[in-house]
Amino acid sequence: MSVPLVTGGEVTYAALDYAASAPALQRVWDDVAAYAPYYGSVHRGAGYLSQLSTELFEQSRAAVAEFVGCGEGDQVVFTRATTDSLNLLSAALPTGTRVYVFESEHHASLLPWRGHDVTYLDAPRSPEQAVATLESALHGAPRGPKLVCVTGASNVTGEVWPVRELARAAHRHGARIVLDAAQLAPHRPVRIGELEVDWVAFSGHKLYAPFGAGVLAGRADWLREAEPYLAGGGASRKVARRDDGGVDVEWHTNAARHEAGSPNVIGAYALASACRALTEAGFARLVAREEELLEKLRAGLAAVPEVSVLALFGDEADRVGVLSFVVDGWNSSHFAAALSAEYGIGVRDGLFCAHPLLRTLLGQEDDAPGECGAPDAEPGERSLNAVRVSFGAGTPDEHVERFVAAVTELVRDGARWGYRTEEGRCVPDREAG
């Protein structure tokens, strides 16, 4: 796909914003296109299309269960995305549940617990410190249900968290743990049993499937005992009027309990197709390829003294293909706009829906400006936001090489075009040149 440049001409677009939404695999589009003529209602009809759609929907559930290694009795609930999955689990927590979450989480896993007794933990500076911090927080905690929520890989730094060690710490203290695998699942195998977590949540649109489908998979008991996330058709097994004019409802005890309404069968089918494709491709090969690109990217940025890469755990930490940085003397919104308009390279700028973490990494106060529109930093000062570059399966070497060359040129020579702020975004000034 070619995109226009403000300086004239066109260039092949370099999509380096996989952490926000990864391009859907061609295999996934082909599967969706093959199914589309047979689209029908799910669990609600006797006709052929309905029966076929129901079968594909439940086969998709089984494929996802296999992808994450669900055990006997575990449930796979289809949702809209990771955010929806974690809000669903929050709504299902038993009364009095205490929740423990690091400030370094994405807002999807930081915010859903606010109606509960929440302990926010400081961002650790090493994997070992993460485990020690959780151990300390859980030690001596009152009896009763407890839940730990942790990311698998940071959407800001790409650093992989010590999930299994955190799970063991949680279980030693009688707590359960849910894994936000939105950034980990596209890059590494995520297996509930191997990681020893109780639930895993992730999104299709990060996993090379189209928007609109997510998953909460894992233990069934709290989900089975909770009120349905949404009340309506599909969640109810039996509804009857009472003599006093009210309504009695018997809810399903399986995943349907939290899937009220007509389900997104195409989204579920697409997500399952992506799971199958990644499994068939083999994560070992994907990881090796990603590490090559990451080494090339980090070496290129290290050669530009004005660039500072953000990290919690240090240079030697295990990472997926996600990296954020700031540039001396640049506002990151301006830098990202120039990469797009002058080089045809798509990245993300801002605070990445992880405001507490970014402000910790950038040394900012909590009242610092938000996502976009902050002025350029003075030389020697840090930007008030950051640039994020991310990649994955299918990213060619040329895109990473172009990105490194563009960063080098922008830092050395500056932007070739004028820019202005419009509705909080830095955009090319069409009257400039």
VMD Tcl script that draws the C-alpha trace (Angstrom):
set ca {
  {0.00 0.00 0.00}
  {1.38 3.40 -1.02}
  {0.72 6.62 0.87}
  {1.32 10.24 -0.17}
  {4.11 12.35 1.33}
  {3.77 16.06 2.06}
  {7.06 16.61 0.26}
  {5.65 15.04 -2.90}
  {5.33 11.57 -4.33}
  {4.33 8.34 -2.65}
  {6.04 5.61 -0.67}
  {5.14 2.14 0.53}
  {3.61 2.51 3.98}
  {5.67 1.15 6.86}
  {3.20 0.00 9.53}
  {5.11 0.08 12.82}
  {2.21 0.42 15.26}
  {1.44 -3.25 15.86}
  {1.06 -2.68 19.60}
  {-2.08 -0.64 18.92}
  {-3.54 -2.91 16.22}
  {-1.69 -5.52 14.22}
  {-2.59 -5.93 10.53}
  {-4.93 -8.88 10.02}
  {-3.30 -11.91 8.45}
  {-4.28 -12.79 4.90}
  {-5.19 -16.26 6.19}
  {-7.70 -14.63 8.54}
  {-9.27 -12.48 5.79}
  {-9.54 -15.55 3.55}
  {-11.29 -17.56 6.27}
  {-13.70 -14.71 7.00}
  {-14.46 -14.23 3.29}
  {-15.14 -17.96 2.87}
  {-17.59 -17.95 5.78}
  {-19.34 -14.63 5.03}
  {-21.93 -16.03 2.53}
  {-23.04 -18.53 5.20}
  {-23.48 -15.98 7.99}
  {-26.39 -16.75 10.29}
  {-27.66 -16.41 13.86}
  {-25.94 -18.39 16.61}
  {-27.76 -20.71 19.05}
  {-31.07 -19.35 17.82}
  {-32.21 -21.14 14.71}
  {-33.02 -24.51 13.18}
  {-31.98 -23.52 9.67}
  {-28.79 -24.59 7.95}
  {-27.04 -21.21 8.21}
  {-27.80 -20.94 11.90}
  {-26.61 -24.47 12.55}
  {-23.41 -23.87 10.58}
  {-22.73 -20.58 12.36}
  {-23.32 -22.17 15.75}
  {-20.92 -24.97 14.92}
  {-18.23 -22.52 13.74}
  {-18.74 -20.36 16.82}
  {-18.23 -23.27 19.21}
  {-15.34 -24.63 17.15}
  {-13.76 -21.18 17.51}
  {-14.17 -21.39 21.27}
  {-12.43 -24.77 21.24}
  {-9.59 -23.41 19.08}
  {-9.00 -20.54 21.50}
  {-9.10 -22.92 24.46}
  {-6.42 -25.03 22.78}
  {-4.35 -21.92 21.94}
  {-4.14 -20.84 25.60}
  {-4.04 -24.35 27.05}
  {-7.28 -24.32 28.99}
  {-7.64 -27.12 31.49}
  {-10.64 -29.29 32.23}
  {-13.47 -27.17 33.56}
  {-12.02 -23.86 32.31}
  {-14.21 -21.51 30.30}
  {-13.56 -19.35 27.24}
  {-15.81 -16.30 27.19}
  {-15.87 -14.18 24.03}
  {-15.81 -10.44 24.68}
  {-15.13 -7.28 22.68}
  {-11.46 -6.88 23.68}
  {-9.04 -7.13 26.60}
  {-10.67 -4.12 28.25}
  {-14.07 -5.80 28.10}
  {-12.63 -9.06 29.42}
  {-11.09 -7.46 32.50}
  {-14.19 -5.41 33.22}
  {-16.19 -8.64 33.00}
  {-13.89 -10.31 35.53}
  {-14.08 -7.25 37.77}
  {-17.87 -7.51 37.77}
  {-17.61 -11.21 38.68}
  {-15.34 -10.83 41.71}
  {-16.80 -12.06 45.00}
  {-17.80 -9.40 47.48}
  {-14.82 -8.18 49.50}
  {-12.17 -9.19 46.97}
  {-8.90 -7.29 47.38}
  {-7.13 -6.48 44.11}
  {-3.40 -5.88 43.61}
  {-2.16 -4.20 40.44}
  {1.09 -2.49 39.44}
  {0.96 1.16 38.36}
  {2.78 0.08 35.20}
  {-0.32 -1.55 33.73}
  {-2.19 -0.40 30.64}
  {-5.40 1.38 31.60}
  {-7.36 -1.70 30.46}
  {-5.89 -3.63 33.38}
  {-5.34 -0.68 35.76}
  {-8.82 0.85 35.88}
  {-11.52 -1.89 35.92}
  {-10.97 -2.65 39.62}
  {-11.78 0.80 41.02}
  {-15.02 -0.35 42.66}
  {-13.07 -2.86 44.77}
  {-10.46 -2.58 47.52}
  {-7.43 -1.93 45.29}
  {-3.74 -1.75 46.20}
  {-1.69 -0.02 43.51}
  {1.93 -1.16 43.54}
  {4.86 1.01 42.45}
  {6.47 0.20 39.10}
  {9.34 -2.22 39.78}
  {12.81 -1.72 38.33}
  {13.56 -5.40 37.79}
  {11.65 -8.66 37.47}
  {12.97 -9.70 40.87}
  {11.71 -6.48 42.42}
  {8.28 -7.09 40.88}
  {8.01 -10.44 42.64}
  {9.37 -9.04 45.93}
  {6.93 -6.10 45.78}
  {3.97 -8.42 45.29}
  {5.16 -10.77 48.05}
  {5.43 -7.84 50.44}
  {1.97 -6.51 49.53}
  {0.31 -9.92 49.98}
  {2.16 -10.85 53.15}
  {-0.15 -10.53 56.10}
  {-3.13 -9.50 53.97}
  {-6.48 -10.28 55.61}
  {-8.21 -13.53 54.81}
  {-10.68 -13.48 51.96}
  {-10.63 -13.48 48.17}
  {-7.67 -11.73 46.53}
  {-6.79 -11.09 42.88}
  {-3.54 -10.00 41.24}
  {-3.65 -8.44 37.77}
  {-0.45 -8.23 35.76}
  {0.63 -7.66 32.18}
  {2.55 -10.25 30.23}
  {4.55 -7.72 28.19}
  {4.50 -3.96 28.57}
  {2.72 -2.01 25.86}
  {5.24 0.79 26.48}
  {8.65 -0.83 26.86}
  {7.99 -4.29 25.41}
  {9.60 -5.84 28.49}
  {8.37 -9.33 29.38}
  {7.18 -9.69 32.97}
  {7.96 -12.65 35.27}
  {4.45 -14.02 35.04}
  {5.07 -17.52 36.37}
  {7.01 -16.22 39.38}
  {4.28 -13.66 40.12}
  {1.63 -16.38 39.81}
  {3.48 -18.58 42.28}
  {3.81 -15.65 44.71}
  {0.10 -14.93 44.38}
  {-0.87 -18.53 45.00}
  {1.44 -18.82 48.02}
  {-0.65 -16.12 49.64}
  {-4.03 -17.49 48.60}
  {-4.56 -15.02 45.75}
  {-5.64 -15.65 42.19}
  {-4.02 -13.99 39.20}
  {-5.25 -12.74 35.83}
  {-2.84 -12.13 32.97}
  {-3.33 -9.26 30.56}
  {-1.81 -10.96 27.52}
  {-2.80 -8.33 24.94}
  {0.85 -7.61 24.08}
  {2.30 -11.02 24.93}
  {0.00 -13.36 22.98}
  {0.95 -12.03 19.50}
  {4.65 -12.61 20.24}
  {5.04 -15.56 22.61}
  {3.12 -18.73 23.54}
  {0.59 -18.05 26.31}
  {-0.40 -21.24 28.13}
  {-2.49 -21.02 31.28}
  {-0.99 -24.16 32.83}
  {2.63 -23.35 32.04}
  {2.34 -19.78 33.33}
  {0.26 -21.00 36.30}
  {-2.27 -18.15 35.97}
  {-5.96 -18.42 36.72}
  {-7.22 -16.34 33.79}
  {-5.84 -14.85 30.62}
  {-7.32 -11.94 28.65}
  {-6.38 -10.75 25.17}
  {-7.73 -9.02 22.06}
  {-8.15 -10.21 18.50}
  {-7.04 -6.92 16.98}
  {-3.59 -7.30 18.58}
  {-3.41 -10.91 17.39}
  {-3.65 -10.32 13.63}
  {-7.45 -10.51 13.52}
  {-9.92 -7.68 12.79}
  {-11.44 -5.52 15.51}
  {-14.33 -6.54 17.72}
  {-13.46 -9.76 19.53}
  {-11.57 -10.60 22.70}
  {-11.25 -13.44 25.18}
  {-11.38 -14.11 28.89}
  {-10.28 -17.69 29.50}
  {-9.65 -19.63 32.68}
  {-11.31 -20.73 35.90}
  {-15.06 -21.07 35.78}
  {-16.14 -20.85 39.42}
  {-16.21 -17.08 39.99}
  {-17.71 -16.56 36.53}
  {-20.34 -19.23 37.10}
  {-21.37 -17.79 40.47}
  {-21.52 -14.12 39.43}
  {-24.46 -12.25 38.04}
  {-24.30 -12.13 34.23}
  {-22.10 -9.34 32.89}
  {-25.03 -8.37 30.65}
  {-28.62 -9.45 31.20}
  {-30.50 -10.63 28.14}
  {-31.13 -13.34 25.61}
  {-28.53 -16.07 25.42}
  {-27.45 -15.64 29.05}
  {-30.78 -16.90 30.35}
  {-31.81 -20.55 30.41}
  {-35.36 -20.00 31.67}
  {-37.48 -16.90 32.36}
  {-40.91 -16.97 34.00}
  {-43.39 -14.45 35.35}
  {-44.18 -14.60 39.07}
  {-47.60 -14.19 40.61}
  {-46.53 -10.85 42.09}
  {-45.77 -9.53 38.60}
  {-42.00 -9.93 38.79}
  {-39.71 -12.16 36.74}
  {-37.71 -15.21 37.81}
  {-34.59 -15.98 35.77}
  {-32.45 -19.11 35.63}
  {-29.08 -18.22 34.12}
  {-26.73 -20.45 32.19}
  {-23.70 -21.70 34.11}
  {-21.41 -22.04 31.08}
  {-19.72 -19.26 29.07}
  {-23.09 -18.19 27.63}
  {-23.88 -16.70 31.06}
  {-21.67 -13.72 30.14}
  {-22.36 -13.60 26.38}
  {-25.87 -12.12 26.30}
  {-27.14 -10.91 22.96}
  {-26.30 -12.13 19.47}
  {-22.58 -12.93 19.58}
  {-19.96 -11.61 17.21}
  {-19.51 -14.89 15.40}
  {-17.35 -13.43 12.61}
  {-15.07 -11.79 15.19}
  {-14.76 -15.03 17.16}
  {-14.10 -17.01 13.97}
  {-11.44 -14.52 12.85}
  {-9.74 -14.62 16.25}
  {-9.70 -18.41 16.20}
  {-8.27 -18.36 12.67}
  {-5.41 -16.16 13.90}
  {-4.77 -18.54 16.80}
  {-4.53 -21.46 14.40}
  {-2.27 -19.54 12.00}
  {0.20 -18.55 14.74}
  {0.29 -22.08 16.09}
  {0.97 -23.52 12.64}
  {3.66 -20.92 11.91}
  {5.47 -21.88 15.10}
  {6.35 -19.39 17.80}
  {10.01 -20.43 17.85}
  {10.48 -19.16 14.31}
  {8.44 -16.02 14.96}
  {10.41 -15.18 18.11}
  {13.75 -15.68 16.36}
  {12.70 -13.40 13.51}
  {11.42 -10.76 15.91}
  {14.66 -10.80 17.90}
  {16.62 -10.12 14.71}
  {14.49 -7.07 13.96}
  {14.65 -5.87 17.56}
  {18.45 -6.12 17.58}
  {18.60 -4.12 14.34}
  {16.23 -1.49 15.72}
  {18.02 -1.07 19.04}
  {21.44 -0.90 17.40}
  {20.21 1.77 15.01}
  {18.69 3.92 17.74}
  {21.75 3.49 19.97}
  {23.78 5.17 17.24}
  {21.72 8.37 17.67}
  {22.87 10.03 20.94}
  {19.78 12.25 21.12}
  {17.48 9.21 21.42}
  {16.71 7.76 24.86}
  {14.95 4.39 24.96}
  {12.54 3.91 27.87}
  {12.82 0.86 30.10}
  {11.95 -0.37 33.57}
  {14.13 -3.47 33.72}
  {17.24 -2.30 31.84}
  {18.92 -3.06 28.53}
  {19.28 -6.79 29.07}
  {15.60 -7.49 29.81}
  {13.65 -9.91 27.64}
  {11.47 -7.95 25.20}
  {8.86 -8.36 22.51}
  {8.76 -6.12 19.45}
  {7.63 -2.96 21.26}
  {9.96 -0.03 22.04}
  {9.33 3.55 23.20}
  {11.75 6.46 23.20}
  {12.11 10.22 23.47}
  {14.29 12.52 21.39}
  {16.26 15.37 22.91}
  {14.72 18.71 21.88}
  {11.62 17.20 20.27}
  {8.03 16.81 21.34}
  {7.13 13.25 20.45}
  {3.88 14.23 18.72}
  {5.87 16.46 16.36}
  {8.42 13.70 15.75}
  {5.77 11.07 14.99}
  {3.91 13.46 12.68}
  {7.09 14.08 10.69}
  {7.78 10.33 10.41}
  {4.32 9.86 8.94}
  {4.05 12.90 6.68}
  {7.61 12.95 5.33}
  {8.58 9.25 5.39}
  {5.33 7.25 5.28}
  {6.09 5.53 8.60}
  {3.25 4.92 11.04}
  {4.12 4.89 14.76}
  {2.30 5.94 17.93}
  {3.01 8.96 20.12}
  {1.64 10.03 23.49}
  {1.28 8.21 26.80}
  {-0.12 4.99 25.30}
  {-3.03 4.56 27.75}
  {-0.43 3.91 30.44}
  {-0.16 7.38 31.98}
  {1.25 6.43 35.42}
  {3.98 4.29 33.85}
  {5.00 6.92 31.28}
  {5.11 9.64 33.91}
  {7.32 7.42 36.05}
  {9.64 6.70 33.13}
  {9.74 10.37 32.06}
  {10.06 11.74 35.57}
  {6.87 13.81 35.28}
  {4.36 15.02 37.80}
  {0.81 13.67 37.67}
  {-0.53 17.00 36.36}
  {1.70 16.96 33.28}
  {-0.07 17.37 29.91}
  {-1.80 14.32 28.50}
  {-1.52 12.49 25.22}
  {-0.79 15.12 22.59}
  {-0.20 18.73 21.76}
  {2.59 19.50 24.25}
  {5.29 21.92 23.03}
  {8.70 20.81 21.82}
  {11.17 20.19 24.62}
  {14.11 22.48 25.05}
  {17.52 20.96 24.27}
  {18.55 18.86 27.23}
  {14.94 18.52 28.46}
  {12.78 15.44 28.19}
  {9.62 15.36 26.12}
  {6.27 15.31 27.89}
  {5.29 12.22 25.87}
  {7.01 9.46 23.90}
  {7.21 7.76 20.51}
  {6.45 4.04 20.26}
  {7.55 1.74 17.46}
  {6.21 -1.81 17.34}
  {6.24 -4.70 14.89}
  {5.52 -8.39 14.58}
  {4.86 -11.21 12.18}
  {5.32 -10.07 8.60}
  {7.31 -6.89 9.30}
  {10.02 -6.67 6.60}
  {13.61 -5.64 7.34}
  {13.16 -2.68 5.02}
  {10.54 -1.09 7.28}
  {12.82 -1.18 10.30}
  {15.76 0.05 8.24}
  {13.69 2.94 6.86}
  {12.57 3.83 10.35}
  {16.13 3.97 11.71}
  {17.27 6.03 8.71}
  {14.34 8.43 9.13}
  {15.02 8.91 12.85}
  {18.69 9.58 12.11}
  {17.84 12.11 9.40}
  {15.18 13.93 11.42}
  {17.50 14.32 14.40}
  {20.38 15.48 12.21}
  {18.57 17.76 9.77}
  {15.20 18.53 11.37}
  {11.80 18.35 9.72}
  {11.49 19.47 6.11}
  {7.91 20.67 6.56}
  {6.04 22.95 8.92}
  {3.60 21.58 11.50}
  {0.84 22.94 13.69}
  {-1.42 21.66 16.45}
  {-4.97 20.85 15.42}
  {-7.47 19.43 17.94}
  {-4.62 18.28 20.14}
  {-2.69 16.60 17.32}
  {0.47 17.72 15.58}
  {-0.32 17.79 11.84}
  {1.38 19.06 8.70}
  {0.65 22.70 7.91}
  {-0.62 22.55 4.34}
  {0.55 26.13 3.74}
  {4.09 25.31 4.83}
  {6.85 23.79 2.83}
}
mol new
graphics top color blue
foreach p $ca { graphics top sphere $p radius 0.5 }
foreach p [lrange $ca 0 end-1] q [lrange $ca 1 end] { graphics top cylinder $p $q radius 0.2 }
display resetview
